[in-house]
Amino acid sequence: MASNDKDRIDLGYNNASFVGNYGFSIIFGANRQTGIGVAQSDGKGNFHAIQKLNTGTGKLIHQKIQGTYRVFPDGTGDAQVDLFMEGQPPLKGAFAYVVLTAVQRGNVKVAVELQGTDLTPAIDLTTGQPLQPIQLGVSWFKQIP
């Protein structure tokens, strides 16, 4: 994110706010590629996930995801991810997100629901090139037990 910390509203969020298990879904633009998955976050800036993607063919593609994230005091954040598929080099991605709902647990505001968007164009998994026309994904995360 380009803005600096003095431009942010301090609502009491930090990396510890994104901790635990989350179910998520993602939708990519006009091609209607969709994905579902589960993620586990350590509250210290690291997470990993498994997702299943439907690339519009009805066939599900299995991906492992590893990444790092930052949660800013205003409840916005960003993440860098590596997407792994069997037999292919990892794909890189970046996302921005915002906390939609949270609960107070001790002295930490924990995100219960987040929504995000790609910061990089969605990739055609068959070619490794950006989808044409260029498309961005929208994701939704909800904490699960």
N, C-alpha and C positions, 0 to 999 in steps of 0.2 A: 504494500500500500504506500502511496506516495506522500500522504500527509504525515506531519510529525505529531508527537505525543501531545504538544500543547494545543493542538486543534481537536483533541478528543474530549468527550464528556466522560468523567470517571463514574461509572456505575458499579464499580467494585468487582469486575471480572478479571481473571488471569488464567494462565494455562491450567491451573487446578480446576477450573470451571468445566473443562471438557474431560471427564473422567468416567470410566465404566464401560458398559456395553450399550451399543446403539444399533437399532435396525435402521436401514436407509433405503431410499429409492432415488433413481436418477432418470431423467428424461432428456433426450437430445433432440431439439429442434424438429424441423420439417420431416426428417426421415423417421421420426417416431421410434428411435432406438430407446429401449428402456432397460433398466437394471434394478436389481434388488440385492440386498446383502446385509451382512452384520459386521460391525466394527468394534474394536476394543481399544480404548484409549487409556494411557497411563497417568494422565493428569500432569505430566512433566514435559509435554511437547512431542510425544511419539505415539503412533497408533499403527494398527494393522487391521486388515479386513479381508473378507472373501465376498466376491460378488458374482452374480450370474447376469449376463447381458443377453438381451434379445436384439440382434442387429437388424430386425425387420424381416427375417426369414422364418421365424418361429423356432429356430435352433438356438439353444442357450449356450453361451460361451462362459466358461469358468475362469475367473481371474483372481489372483492374489494381489493384495495391495499393501504397500508399506509406505509410511510417510511421517512427516513432521508437521507440526502446526504451531500457531501462535494465537492466543486469545488476548485481545487488547482490552483495556479498562472499560471501554464503551460497549462491549459485547460483540464487536465485530472481530473478525480474525482472518487468517489465511493459512493455507496448507500447501505443501509440496508433496507430490506422490510419485511413486514408481508403481506401474501396473505390470504384472507378470502374467504371461500366458505361455503354456508349454511350447517349447520349440522356437520361441521368438525372443529377441532382446527386449528388455524392459522399455515400456513407453513412459515418458515423463508427463506430468500434468500439474496444474496449479489451480487452486480454488480460492474464492473469497466466500465468507459466510457471516451470518448474524444470528445471535441467540434470540429466539422468539419467546421462549418461556424458560424459567429457572426456578429452583427451590433453594432455600437457604439450608445448608447442612453444616452446623457448627459455624465456623467463620468463613466458609466458602460458599459462594453462589454457584450452584451446579446447574449446567445447561441441561434441560429436559428435552427441548426441541430446538432444532436449528434449521435454517434454510441457507442454501448456497448456490453459487454459480461458477461455472468454469471461468478461468482467466486465460486459458489457452483453447484454441479451436479443438473440437471433438475430432478424433482420429477414426478413419475407416480401418477397422481391424484386419481387413483382408489385404490392404495395400500399405498400411502404415502412414498414409498421407491424410491431411485434413479433409474432412467431408466437404463435398461441394453440393450446394453452396455452403460456405462456412457456417458452422453451427456451434452453439454453446449449449452446455448441459445445465439443468437446474436440479439441485438435489435437496432432499429433505431427510433429516435425521431425527429420531426420537429415541430417548433412553428406554432400555428394556431391562427387566430383572436378570 
